[in-house]
Amino acid sequence: MVFDQATDEPLNGVLRQEIEVWIYETEFKNGRKHGEEKAFLENGQLTRKTNFKNGIKEGLEEYFDDGILYLSQNYEGGILNGQYRAYRKTHPYELVTQGLMVEGKREGPWIDETPVATTAEINGEQVLTSGTGLYSGGYRVSEQGNYIEVLTEAQLPSSEFEIEK
């Protein structure tokens, strides 16, 4: 909770803070973030817009680089819910990740062309949590709904060729 220093009452209005190279403008209601928060570089360039309701992220959050949108995500009650889109920071920017978040987890078809694969453990097996494909509860699944497992080097099929190290 944030209080007005002059009245010692919960803050209502916009608070402007300068922290190192960042400038934040945040709307408050009854001492809690409520409305829009904007983050700027010291040169005035907008880098982020986030919406809050009673201190919790609610609605659209957007990130910018050189004034160009590179990440867009939606919150409901502080949890990612709704469309998620991320763009590669090239010129022109290109869509690299897109899909639906449900209660903070990937759900349904996703485009994910990021070069780094992420995994999680389920019942002792490593399963994919990234990449283009179908998702259920945050995990990559096959068309039949089975988790897609990640094979370790020891689990790979043997080959008659030797790999030089």
C-alpha positions, -999 to +999 in steps of 0.1 A: +000+000+000+013+034-010+005+065+011+005+102+002+034+117+022+016+150+027-016+136+042-006+101+053-037+088+035-037+060+009-025+075-024-051+084-051-037+097-084-005+093-104+029+087-089+060+095-109+092+078-099+127+080-114+149+050-107+183+049-124+176+051-161+138+043-157+109+066-152+076+051-140+042+067-140+017+047-121-020+053-113-031+046-078-065+043-061-068+038-024-030+032-021-030+004-047-019+003-083-051+008-102-052+018-139-022+021-162+015+020-153+040+032-179+077+027-179+100+050-199+137+053-205+152+085-193+150+098-229+112+096-227+109+065-249+080+042-237+091+006-229+061-009-211+024-004-204+007-025-178-028-023-164-037-029-128-069-034-108-067-031-070-029-038-071-031-069-094-023-070-131-055-070-151-058-066-188-033-059-215+005-056-209+027-044-237+065-041-241+081-018-267+116-014-282+123+018-302+086+025-301+077-008-317+056-035-299+075-067-293+054-084-266+017-084-259+000-104-232-032-103-212-038-108-175-070-117-155-066-115-118-028-114-120-026-146-141-018-148-178-051-154-197-058-147-233-037-141-264+001-140-261+023-126-289+060-120-291+080-106-320+117-110-329+135-077-325+146-074-361+136-048-387+109-054-397+098-072-365+084-107-371+060-128-351+079-156-333+055-168-306+017-167-306-010-187-287-036-188-260-028-187-223-053-203-200-048-198-162-011-191-168-005-221-191-002-226-228-033-242-243-042-253-278-022-245-310+009-224-306+035-209-329+068-208-311+100-203-332+123-193-303+156-211-306+157-224-270+138-255-259+124-256-224+113-288-205+096-298-173+096-331-155+064-352-153+064-386-137+102-388-140+102-379-177+114-347-193+086-332-216+086-302-239+071-269-227+081-249-258+081-250-296+055-249-322+027-274-317-003-283-296-004-277-259-025-289-229-020-275-195+013-258-205+029-289-220+035-299-256+013-328-266+008-350-297-023-350-318-035-378-296-029-357-264+002-375-252+031-355-237+061-351-261+091-365-242+127-353-246+152-381-251+185-380-234+217-390-253+216-424-236+180-429-249+188-422-285+189-451-309+224-466-314+241-459-347+268-478-366+286-444-370+308-430-343+308-393-335+341-376-332+346-355-301 
